[in-house]
Amino acid sequence: MDDCIFCQIVDGEIPSRTVHEDDDVLAFLDANPLAPGHTLVIPKSHHESLNDLPADVGSEVFAAVHALTPAAEAAVDAPASTVAFNNGEAAGQEVPHVHAHIVPRFEADGGRPIHALVSDRPDLSDDELDDIAAAMRA
Ligand SMILES: [Zn+2]
């Protein structure tokens, strides 16, 4: 994808502070970090969202996330981290190339948990929950 900024990073056309690279995965520091050590982990091949990501590539991405999360925390002496994907534009995904965020977290850093993602939580009935679970199992 010629106009994809992350593909351009993979190709070396845009510099990045690489922290990990293997055959399938690249990880680098976010250029506009939410915290020191904020790291992005991407598949080298262009896939827009998790929904498009082949399972084997997804496994490699997760293996890198798994290894780099404690490394990012240790590098900046953080006691915790938030690890997340914004999956799709409606979820706030800004670059349409799958990427995991590893955001080191600190006591009283002013950040919020995943539970604070939405301010207007749905009030779902048992039937609605059952229907959603059934649709996912189907
Ligand atoms: Zn791309």
Backbone and ligand atoms as CSV (ligand in chain L), in Angstrom:
chain,resi,resn,atom,element,x,y,z
A,1,MET,N,N,0.860,-1.198,0.000
A,1,MET,CA,C,0.000,0.000,0.000
A,1,MET,C,C,0.892,1.243,0.000
A,2,ASP,N,N,0.960,1.923,-1.147
A,2,ASP,CA,C,1.896,3.028,-1.318
A,2,ASP,C,C,1.610,4.203,-0.395
A,3,ASP,N,N,0.338,4.427,-0.068
A,3,ASP,CA,C,0.008,5.611,0.723
A,3,ASP,C,C,-0.162,5.288,2.205
A,4,CYS,N,N,0.222,4.079,2.613
A,4,CYS,CA,C,0.078,3.681,4.017
A,4,CYS,C,C,1.356,4.050,4.773
A,5,ILE,N,N,1.217,4.862,5.800
A,5,ILE,CA,C,2.402,5.334,6.528
A,5,ILE,C,C,3.133,4.168,7.208
A,6,PHE,N,N,2.389,3.162,7.662
A,6,PHE,CA,C,3.063,2.047,8.327
A,6,PHE,C,C,3.785,1.156,7.314
A,7,CYS,N,N,3.213,0.987,6.121
A,7,CYS,CA,C,3.932,0.256,5.072
A,7,CYS,C,C,5.204,1.007,4.677
A,8,GLN,N,N,5.136,2.330,4.696
A,8,GLN,CA,C,6.326,3.128,4.385
A,8,GLN,C,C,7.391,2.969,5.463
A,9,ILE,N,N,6.959,2.816,6.711
A,9,ILE,CA,C,7.920,2.541,7.798
A,9,ILE,C,C,8.534,1.159,7.597
A,10,VAL,N,N,7.695,0.172,7.270
A,10,VAL,CA,C,8.210,-1.184,7.021
A,10,VAL,C,C,9.253,-1.157,5.897
A,11,ASP,N,N,8.980,-0.370,4.860
A,11,ASP,CA,C,9.880,-0.304,3.706
A,11,ASP,C,C,11.100,0.581,3.944
A,12,GLY,N,N,11.150,1.250,5.100
A,12,GLY,CA,C,12.291,2.098,5.417
A,12,GLY,C,C,12.230,3.469,4.779
A,13,GLU,N,N,11.086,3.802,4.186
A,13,GLU,CA,C,10.946,5.115,3.539
A,13,GLU,C,C,10.717,6.212,4.577
A,14,ILE,N,N,10.175,5.813,5.713
A,14,ILE,CA,C,9.988,6.735,6.836
A,14,ILE,C,C,10.759,6.138,8.011
A,15,PRO,N,N,11.609,6.940,8.663
A,15,PRO,CA,C,12.392,6.377,9.778
A,15,PRO,C,C,11.513,6.104,10.999
A,16,SER,N,N,11.932,5.130,11.777
A,16,SER,CA,C,11.245,4.858,13.039
A,16,SER,C,C,12.262,4.371,14.051
A,17,ARG,N,N,11.888,4.451,15.305
A,17,ARG,CA,C,12.737,3.923,16.372
A,17,ARG,C,C,12.328,2.471,16.606
A,18,THR,N,N,12.930,1.597,15.803
A,18,THR,CA,C,12.566,0.182,15.834
A,18,THR,C,C,13.021,-0.456,17.139
A,19,VAL,N,N,12.114,-1.228,17.747
A,19,VAL,CA,C,12.480,-1.953,18.968
A,19,VAL,C,C,12.454,-3.466,18.763
A,20,HIS,N,N,11.845,-3.912,17.650
A,20,HIS,CA,C,11.799,-5.341,17.343
A,20,HIS,C,C,11.485,-5.505,15.869
A,21,GLU,N,N,12.164,-6.468,15.232
A,21,GLU,CA,C,11.819,-6.793,13.855
A,21,GLU,C,C,12.092,-8.270,13.628
A,22,ASP,N,N,11.125,-8.942,13.007
A,22,ASP,CA,C,11.353,-10.311,12.541
A,22,ASP,C,C,10.708,-10.445,11.167
A,23,ASP,N,N,10.551,-11.654,10.672
A,23,ASP,CA,C,10.061,-11.835,9.304
A,23,ASP,C,C,8.678,-11.222,9.083
A,24,ASP,N,N,7.829,-11.276,10.116
A,24,ASP,CA,C,6.431,-10.900,9.944
A,24,ASP,C,C,6.014,-9.634,10.676
A,25,VAL,N,N,6.811,-9.213,11.656
A,25,VAL,CA,C,6.366,-8.175,12.592
A,25,VAL,C,C,7.427,-7.094,12.742
A,26,LEU,N,N,6.942,-5.856,12.867
A,26,LEU,CA,C,7.811,-4.731,13.188
A,26,LEU,C,C,7.205,-4.003,14.389
A,27,ALA,N,N,8.057,-3.573,15.307
A,27,ALA,CA,C,7.588,-2.784,16.453
A,27,ALA,C,C,8.500,-1.578,16.593
A,28,PHE,N,N,7.883,-0.443,16.904
A,28,PHE,CA,C,8.633,0.823,16.979
A,28,PHE,C,C,7.931,1.750,17.947
A,29,LEU,N,N,8.691,2.744,18.423
A,29,LEU,CA,C,8.100,3.706,19.346
A,29,LEU,C,C,7.124,4.607,18.603
A,30,ASP,N,N,5.970,4.865,19.227
A,30,ASP,CA,C,4.990,5.793,18.663
A,30,ASP,C,C,5.611,7.190,18.597
A,31,ALA,N,N,5.485,7.850,17.448
A,31,ALA,CA,C,6.087,9.177,17.263
A,31,ALA,C,C,5.373,10.242,18.084
A,32,ASN,N,N,4.137,9.973,18.472
A,32,ASN,CA,C,3.367,10.903,19.310
A,32,ASN,C,C,2.875,10.147,20.541
A,33,PRO,N,N,3.803,9.833,21.446
A,33,PRO,CA,C,3.489,8.887,22.521
A,33,PRO,C,C,2.505,9.429,23.564
A,34,LEU,N,N,1.680,8.506,24.064
A,34,LEU,CA,C,0.801,8.809,25.194
A,34,LEU,C,C,1.559,8.695,26.503
A,35,ALA,N,N,2.681,8.005,26.463
A,35,ALA,CA,C,3.509,7.800,27.657
A,35,ALA,C,C,4.895,7.422,27.166
A,36,PRO,N,N,5.927,7.605,27.994
A,36,PRO,CA,C,7.236,7.092,27.593
A,36,PRO,C,C,7.156,5.585,27.373
A,37,GLY,N,N,7.754,5.115,26.295
A,37,GLY,CA,C,7.718,3.682,25.994
A,37,GLY,C,C,6.526,3.241,25.172
A,38,HIS,N,N,5.647,4.177,24.794
A,38,HIS,CA,C,4.474,3.840,23.968
A,38,HIS,C,C,4.975,3.208,22.661
A,39,THR,N,N,4.583,1.974,22.454
A,39,THR,CA,C,5.105,1.159,21.355
A,39,THR,C,C,3.974,0.694,20.451
A,40,LEU,N,N,4.224,0.682,19.155
A,40,LEU,CA,C,3.277,0.133,18.192
A,40,LEU,C,C,3.840,-1.170,17.643
A,41,VAL,N,N,2.995,-2.171,17.543
A,41,VAL,CA,C,3.384,-3.481,17.009
A,41,VAL,C,C,2.510,-3.754,15.796
A,42,ILE,N,N,3.146,-3.953,14.635
A,42,ILE,CA,C,2.375,-4.114,13.396
A,42,ILE,C,C,2.833,-5.351,12.620
A,43,PRO,N,N,1.907,-5.949,11.862
A,43,PRO,CA,C,2.345,-6.946,10.885
A,43,PRO,C,C,3.044,-6.207,9.751
A,44,LYS,N,N,4.069,-6.796,9.162
A,44,LYS,CA,C,4.752,-6.134,8.048
A,44,LYS,C,C,3.867,-6.087,6.802
A,45,SER,N,N,3.007,-7.066,6.654
A,45,SER,CA,C,2.093,-7.076,5.517
A,45,SER,C,C,0.894,-6.181,5.833
A,46,HIS,N,N,0.344,-5.573,4.790
A,46,HIS,CA,C,-0.741,-4.612,4.985
A,46,HIS,C,C,-2.071,-5.322,5.183
A,47,HIS,N,N,-2.655,-5.148,6.358
A,47,HIS,CA,C,-4.011,-5.620,6.657
A,47,HIS,C,C,-4.682,-4.491,7.422
A,48,GLU,N,N,-5.884,-4.155,7.012
A,48,GLU,CA,C,-6.510,-2.960,7.564
A,48,GLU,C,C,-6.921,-3.137,9.020
A,49,SER,N,N,-7.548,-4.262,9.339
A,49,SER,CA,C,-8.035,-4.452,10.710
A,49,SER,C,C,-7.764,-5.883,11.154
A,50,LEU,N,N,-8.015,-6.147,12.423
A,50,LEU,CA,C,-7.863,-7.514,12.926
A,50,LEU,C,C,-8.716,-8.486,12.129
A,51,ASN,N,N,-9.875,-7.996,11.663
A,51,ASN,CA,C,-10.796,-8.836,10.917
A,51,ASN,C,C,-10.187,-9.347,9.611
A,52,ASP,N,N,-9.215,-8.592,9.089
A,52,ASP,CA,C,-8.564,-8.946,7.824
A,52,ASP,C,C,-7.265,-9.714,8.029
A,53,LEU,N,N,-6.842,-9.853,9.276
A,53,LEU,CA,C,-5.509,-10.388,9.564
A,53,LEU,C,C,-5.539,-11.921,9.542
A,54,PRO,N,N,-4.693,-12.549,8.705
A,54,PRO,CA,C,-4.638,-14.019,8.730
A,54,PRO,C,C,-4.237,-14.517,10.124
A,55,ALA,N,N,-4.772,-15.664,10.511
A,55,ALA,CA,C,-4.555,-16.164,11.868
A,55,ALA,C,C,-3.079,-16.358,12.185
A,56,ASP,N,N,-2.300,-16.850,11.204
A,56,ASP,CA,C,-0.886,-17.096,11.492
A,56,ASP,C,C,-0.133,-15.794,11.713
A,57,VAL,N,N,-0.490,-14.752,10.972
A,57,VAL,CA,C,0.149,-13.452,11.177
A,57,VAL,C,C,-0.291,-12.874,12.528
A,58,GLY,N,N,-1.562,-13.062,12.857
A,58,GLY,CA,C,-2.062,-12.616,14.154
A,58,GLY,C,C,-1.308,-13.256,15.303
A,59,SER,N,N,-0.983,-14.520,15.159
A,59,SER,CA,C,-0.215,-15.207,16.197
A,59,SER,C,C,1.163,-14.587,16.360
A,60,GLU,N,N,1.777,-14.220,15.241
A,60,GLU,CA,C,3.103,-13.595,15.305
A,60,GLU,C,C,3.019,-12.205,15.934
A,61,VAL,N,N,1.968,-11.461,15.595
A,61,VAL,CA,C,1.793,-10.137,16.196
A,61,VAL,C,C,1.619,-10.283,17.704
A,62,PHE,N,N,0.788,-11.247,18.112
A,62,PHE,CA,C,0.568,-11.389,19.552
A,62,PHE,C,C,1.832,-11.857,20.261
A,63,ALA,N,N,2.602,-12.723,19.618
A,63,ALA,CA,C,3.854,-13.172,20.241
A,63,ALA,C,C,4.772,-11.978,20.496
A,64,ALA,N,N,4.811,-11.054,19.547
A,64,ALA,CA,C,5.649,-9.857,19.734
A,64,ALA,C,C,5.087,-8.959,20.835
A,65,VAL,N,N,3.760,-8.787,20.848
A,65,VAL,CA,C,3.134,-7.993,21.916
A,65,VAL,C,C,3.458,-8.606,23.272
A,66,HIS,N,N,3.373,-9.932,23.327
A,66,HIS,CA,C,3.627,-10.645,24.582
A,66,HIS,C,C,5.052,-10.422,25.065
A,67,ALA,N,N,5.996,-10.421,24.148
A,67,ALA,CA,C,7.401,-10.236,24.524
A,67,ALA,C,C,7.726,-8.769,24.823
A,68,LEU,N,N,7.081,-7.862,24.074
A,68,LEU,CA,C,7.462,-6.451,24.179
A,68,LEU,C,C,6.763,-5.712,25.308
A,69,THR,N,N,5.653,-6.221,25.788
A,69,THR,CA,C,4.956,-5.521,26.867
A,69,THR,C,C,5.830,-5.428,28.118
A,70,PRO,N,N,6.397,-6.526,28.610
A,70,PRO,CA,C,7.287,-6.375,29.772
A,70,PRO,C,C,8.554,-5.594,29.433
A,71,ALA,N,N,9.007,-5.663,28.176
A,71,ALA,CA,C,10.211,-4.915,27.788
A,71,ALA,C,C,9.945,-3.410,27.818
A,72,ALA,N,N,8.769,-3.005,27.339
A,72,ALA,CA,C,8.415,-1.579,27.355
A,72,ALA,C,C,8.279,-1.083,28.791
A,73,GLU,N,N,7.612,-1.876,29.625
A,73,GLU,CA,C,7.463,-1.481,31.034
A,73,GLU,C,C,8.836,-1.339,31.689
A,74,ALA,N,N,9.708,-2.306,31.467
A,74,ALA,CA,C,11.028,-2.285,32.108
A,74,ALA,C,C,11.857,-1.098,31.627
A,75,ALA,N,N,11.726,-0.768,30.335
A,75,ALA,CA,C,12.550,0.303,29.762
A,75,ALA,C,C,12.258,1.651,30.397
A,76,VAL,N,N,11.022,1.831,30.862
A,76,VAL,CA,C,10.642,3.133,31.426
A,76,VAL,C,C,10.231,3.019,32.894
A,77,ASP,N,N,10.527,1.843,33.485
A,77,ASP,CA,C,10.248,1.592,34.898
A,77,ASP,C,C,8.767,1.824,35.231
A,78,ALA,N,N,7.899,1.295,34.377
A,78,ALA,CA,C,6.457,1.416,34.587
A,78,ALA,C,C,5.940,0.168,35.317
A,79,PRO,N,N,5.007,0.345,36.242
A,79,PRO,CA,C,4.475,-0.800,36.968
A,79,PRO,C,C,3.340,-1.529,36.238
A,80,ALA,N,N,2.889,-0.983,35.096
A,80,ALA,CA,C,1.730,-1.558,34.414
A,80,ALA,C,C,1.696,-1.034,32.989
A,81,SER,N,N,0.719,-1.519,32.224
A,81,SER,CA,C,0.549,-1.016,30.866
A,81,SER,C,C,-0.881,-1.276,30.411
A,82,THR,N,N,-1.309,-0.503,29.434
A,82,THR,CA,C,-2.558,-0.780,28.731
A,82,THR,C,C,-2.174,-1.246,27.334
A,83,VAL,N,N,-2.729,-2.382,26.919
A,83,VAL,CA,C,-2.428,-2.965,25.609
A,83,VAL,C,C,-3.738,-3.052,24.849
A,84,ALA,N,N,-3.783,-2.446,23.660
A,84,ALA,CA,C,-5.066,-2.390,22.959
A,84,ALA,C,C,-4.897,-2.184,21.460
A,85,PHE,N,N,-5.935,-2.599,20.740
A,85,PHE,CA,C,-6.084,-2.301,19.314
A,85,PHE,C,C,-7.301,-1.393,19.165
A,86,ASN,N,N,-7.165,-0.279,18.454
A,86,ASN,CA,C,-8.340,0.424,17.955
A,86,ASN,C,C,-8.667,-0.267,16.643
A,87,ASN,N,N,-9.763,-1.017,16.620
A,87,ASN,CA,C,-10.052,-1.887,15.478
A,87,ASN,C,C,-11.172,-1.299,14.639
A,88,GLY,N,N,-10.799,-0.501,13.628
A,88,GLY,CA,C,-11.789,0.132,12.759
A,88,GLY,C,C,-11.936,1.612,13.091
A,89,GLU,N,N,-12.355,2.351,12.076
A,89,GLU,CA,C,-12.425,3.809,12.195
A,89,GLU,C,C,-13.351,4.259,13.325
A,90,ALA,N,N,-14.471,3.568,13.504
A,90,ALA,CA,C,-15.431,3.972,14.538
A,90,ALA,C,C,-14.855,3.785,15.936
A,91,ALA,N,N,-13.822,2.955,16.032
A,91,ALA,CA,C,-13.169,2.726,17.323
A,91,ALA,C,C,-11.968,3.642,17.521
A,92,GLY,N,N,-11.739,4.529,16.554
A,92,GLY,CA,C,-10.642,5.480,16.700
A,92,GLY,C,C,-9.361,5.069,16.006
A,93,GLN,N,N,-9.421,4.033,15.172
A,93,GLN,CA,C,-8.222,3.623,14.426
A,93,GLN,C,C,-7.894,4.704,13.402
A,94,GLU,N,N,-6.703,5.289,13.512
A,94,GLU,CA,C,-6.341,6.415,12.650
A,94,GLU,C,C,-5.516,5.987,11.435
A,95,VAL,N,N,-4.706,4.962,11.584
A,95,VAL,CA,C,-3.937,4.440,10.446
A,95,VAL,C,C,-4.545,3.085,10.079
A,96,PRO,N,N,-5.038,2.936,8.839
A,96,PRO,CA,C,-5.731,1.694,8.462
A,96,PRO,C,C,-4.762,0.561,8.152
A,97,HIS,N,N,-3.915,0.260,9.095
A,97,HIS,CA,C,-2.977,-0.868,9.037
A,97,HIS,C,C,-2.926,-1.375,10.480
A,98,VAL,N,N,-3.339,-2.612,10.680
A,98,VAL,CA,C,-3.470,-3.170,12.046
A,98,VAL,C,C,-2.276,-2.800,12.911
A,99,HIS,N,N,-2.543,-2.303,14.107
A,99,HIS,CA,C,-1.447,-2.034,15.041
A,99,HIS,C,C,-1.916,-2.150,16.469
A,100,ALA,N,N,-1.087,-2.810,17.254
A,100,ALA,CA,C,-1.318,-2.889,18.698
A,100,ALA,C,C,-0.579,-1.741,19.364
A,101,HIS,N,N,-1.225,-1.158,20.369
A,101,HIS,CA,C,-0.580,-0.155,21.209
A,101,HIS,C,C,-0.152,-0.813,22.516
A,102,ILE,N,N,1.086,-0.604,22.908
A,102,ILE,CA,C,1.534,-0.934,24.257
A,102,ILE,C,C,1.824,0.404,24.928
A,103,VAL,N,N,1.010,0.762,25.906
A,103,VAL,CA,C,1.155,2.057,26.577
A,103,VAL,C,C,1.549,1.820,28.025
A,104,PRO,N,N,2.799,2.043,28.374
A,104,PRO,CA,C,3.181,1.907,29.781
A,104,PRO,C,C,2.341,2.840,30.658
A,105,ARG,N,N,2.001,2.356,31.826
A,105,ARG,CA,C,1.141,3.129,32.722
A,105,ARG,C,C,1.824,3.316,34.069
A,106,PHE,N,N,1.462,4.422,34.695
A,106,PHE,CA,C,2.068,4.804,35.966
A,106,PHE,C,C,0.953,5.186,36.936
A,107,GLU,N,N,1.260,5.049,38.228
A,107,GLU,CA,C,0.307,5.509,39.235
A,107,GLU,C,C,0.009,6.986,38.977
A,108,ALA,N,N,-1.265,7.344,39.025
A,108,ALA,CA,C,-1.672,8.752,38.906
A,108,ALA,C,C,-1.191,9.399,37.605
A,109,ASP,N,N,-1.185,8.627,36.503
A,109,ASP,CA,C,-0.770,9.215,35.220
A,109,ASP,C,C,-1.921,9.939,34.513
A,110,GLY,N,N,-3.086,9.942,35.137
A,110,GLY,CA,C,-4.226,10.632,34.542
A,110,GLY,C,C,-4.919,9.820,33.468
A,111,GLY,N,N,-4.370,8.647,33.142
A,111,GLY,CA,C,-4.998,7.779,32.155
A,111,GLY,C,C,-6.181,7.047,32.760
A,112,ARG,N,N,-6.926,6.391,31.910
A,112,ARG,CA,C,-8.117,5.687,32.363
A,112,ARG,C,C,-8.087,4.254,31.856
A,113,PRO,N,N,-8.845,3.380,32.499
A,113,PRO,CA,C,-8.872,1.968,32.072
A,113,PRO,C,C,-9.758,1.764,30.849
A,114,ILE,N,N,-9.655,0.583,30.268
A,114,ILE,CA,C,-10.515,0.206,29.145
A,114,ILE,C,C,-11.996,0.373,29.514
A,115,HIS,N,N,-12.325,0.168,30.784
A,115,HIS,CA,C,-13.720,0.308,31.218
A,115,HIS,C,C,-14.268,1.714,31.022
A,116,ALA,N,N,-13.358,2.690,30.825
A,116,ALA,CA,C,-13.787,4.080,30.634
A,116,ALA,C,C,-13.850,4.464,29.157
A,117,LEU,N,N,-13.807,3.451,28.266
A,117,LEU,CA,C,-13.817,3.728,26.827
A,117,LEU,C,C,-15.051,4.501,26.393
A,118,VAL,N,N,-16.190,4.118,26.915
A,118,VAL,CA,C,-17.432,4.782,26.525
A,118,VAL,C,C,-18.065,5.415,27.753
A,119,SER,N,N,-18.698,6.571,27.529
A,119,SER,CA,C,-19.316,7.272,28.652
A,119,SER,C,C,-20.785,6.896,28.795
A,120,ASP,N,N,-21.347,6.273,27.776
A,120,ASP,CA,C,-22.776,5.961,27.773
A,120,ASP,C,C,-22.952,4.460,27.576
A,121,ARG,N,N,-22.838,3.711,28.665
A,121,ARG,CA,C,-22.920,2.253,28.576
A,121,ARG,C,C,-24.339,1.791,28.239
A,122,PRO,N,N,-24.459,0.715,27.445
A,122,PRO,CA,C,-25.801,0.191,27.134
A,122,PRO,C,C,-26.364,-0.552,28.340
A,123,ASP,N,N,-27.686,-0.552,28.449
A,123,ASP,CA,C,-28.366,-1.302,29.495
A,123,ASP,C,C,-29.064,-2.473,28.812
A,124,LEU,N,N,-28.354,-3.608,28.701
A,124,LEU,CA,C,-28.855,-4.744,27.930
A,124,LEU,C,C,-29.602,-5.728,28.819
A,125,SER,N,N,-30.714,-6.212,28.288
A,125,SER,CA,C,-31.503,-7.208,29.011
A,125,SER,C,C,-30.830,-8.570,28.890
A,126,ASP,N,N,-31.282,-9.524,29.718
A,126,ASP,CA,C,-30.767,-10.893,29.616
A,126,ASP,C,C,-31.038,-11.462,28.227
A,127,ASP,N,N,-32.227,-11.179,27.667
A,127,ASP,CA,C,-32.548,-11.683,26.323
A,127,ASP,C,C,-31.598,-11.104,25.270
A,128,GLU,N,N,-31.319,-9.831,25.382
A,128,GLU,CA,C,-30.400,-9.210,24.417
A,128,GLU,C,C,-28.996,-9.810,24.534
A,129,LEU,N,N,-28.550,-10.027,25.761
A,129,LEU,CA,C,-27.242,-10.653,25.959
A,129,LEU,C,C,-27.229,-12.070,25.393
A,130,ASP,N,N,-28.317,-12.813,25.632
A,130,ASP,CA,C,-28.415,-14.179,25.091
A,130,ASP,C,C,-28.361,-14.159,23.565
A,131,ASP,N,N,-29.064,-13.181,22.944
A,131,ASP,CA,C,-29.102,-13.098,21.490
A,131,ASP,C,C,-27.709,-12.791,20.919
A,132,ILE,N,N,-26.995,-11.905,21.579
A,132,ILE,CA,C,-25.650,-11.559,21.106
A,132,ILE,C,C,-24.716,-12.761,21.213
A,133,ALA,N,N,-24.793,-13.455,22.335
A,133,ALA,CA,C,-23.944,-14.631,22.516
A,133,ALA,C,C,-24.278,-15.691,21.474
A,134,ALA,N,N,-25.575,-15.890,21.191
A,134,ALA,CA,C,-25.983,-16.884,20.197
A,134,ALA,C,C,-25.484,-16.487,18.808
A,135,ALA,N,N,-25.563,-15.201,18.477
A,135,ALA,CA,C,-25.111,-14.732,17.162
A,135,ALA,C,C,-23.611,-14.951,17.006
A,136,MET,N,N,-22.880,-14.782,18.078
A,136,MET,CA,C,-21.425,-14.979,18.000
A,136,MET,C,C,-21.058,-16.457,17.890
A,137,ARG,N,N,-21.849,-17.320,18.548
A,137,ARG,CA,C,-21.559,-18.757,18.467
A,137,ARG,C,C,-21.905,-19.327,17.092
A,138,ALA,N,N,-22.855,-18.691,16.419
A,138,ALA,CA,C,-23.341,-19.225,15.135
A,138,ALA,C,C,-22.257,-19.203,14.067
L,1,ZN,ZN,ZN,0.057,-0.639,5.440
